[in-house]
Amino acid sequence: MERNMMVNGRVLNFATTYDGDSQYNVQVRSGEKVISMFKVSADQESDVFESALARFKADVEVGNVKL
């Protein structure tokens, strides 16, 4: 699944794949450039992007990812 979401004024593409046991691999891209990759857990498929966005915003806030 993929979805474009706004983070700090930039549109980023979040792509997710199911990894099993409620774990999803997330890849965040700006155009063709991969900015970040991580895993999130979600009880339902509809919660994946909300969890991924929260995790990514936290990484940006603490300085783990630079935009």
C-alpha positions as CSV (number, residue, x, y, z in Angstrom):
1,M,0.0,0.0,0.0
2,E,1.1,3.5,-0.6
3,R,0.0,6.9,0.5
4,N,1.3,10.5,0.1
5,M,1.3,12.5,3.3
6,M,2.4,16.0,4.3
7,V,5.3,16.3,6.8
8,N,6.7,19.7,7.7
9,G,5.4,21.2,4.4
10,R,6.7,18.4,2.2
11,V,4.7,15.7,0.5
12,L,6.3,12.3,1.1
13,N,5.4,8.9,-0.1
14,F,4.9,6.2,2.5
15,A,4.9,2.6,1.1
16,T,4.1,-0.3,3.4
17,T,4.3,-4.1,3.1
18,Y,3.0,-6.6,5.6
19,D,5.8,-8.5,7.3
20,G,3.6,-10.9,9.5
21,D,2.6,-10.8,13.1
22,S,1.0,-7.3,12.8
23,Q,4.4,-5.9,11.6
24,Y,4.6,-3.6,8.6
25,N,7.8,-2.5,6.8
26,V,7.6,1.2,5.9
27,Q,9.6,3.0,3.3
28,V,9.4,6.8,3.2
29,R,10.5,8.5,-0.1
30,S,10.8,12.0,-1.5
31,G,10.5,11.4,-5.2
32,E,12.8,8.5,-5.9
33,K,15.1,9.1,-2.9
34,V,14.5,6.8,0.1
35,I,14.6,9.0,3.3
36,S,13.8,6.3,5.9
37,M,12.9,2.7,6.4
38,F,11.5,1.2,9.6
39,K,8.9,-1.2,11.0
40,V,5.7,-0.4,12.8
41,S,3.0,-2.6,14.4
42,A,-0.7,-2.1,13.8
43,D,-3.6,-4.2,14.8
44,Q,-5.6,-3.3,11.6
45,E,-4.4,-2.4,8.2
46,S,-6.3,0.9,8.5
47,D,-4.0,2.0,11.4
48,V,-0.7,1.5,9.5
49,F,-0.3,4.9,8.0
50,E,-1.3,6.7,11.2
51,S,1.4,4.7,13.1
52,A,4.0,5.2,10.3
53,L,3.3,9.0,10.2
54,A,3.6,9.3,14.0
55,R,6.9,7.3,14.0
56,F,8.4,9.3,11.1
57,K,7.4,12.7,12.7
58,A,9.0,11.6,16.0
59,D,12.2,10.6,14.1
60,V,12.3,14.1,12.4
61,E,11.6,15.9,15.7
62,V,14.5,14.2,17.6
63,G,16.9,14.6,14.6
64,N,17.2,11.0,13.5
65,V,15.9,12.0,10.0
66,K,16.6,15.3,8.2
67,L,14.3,16.7,5.6
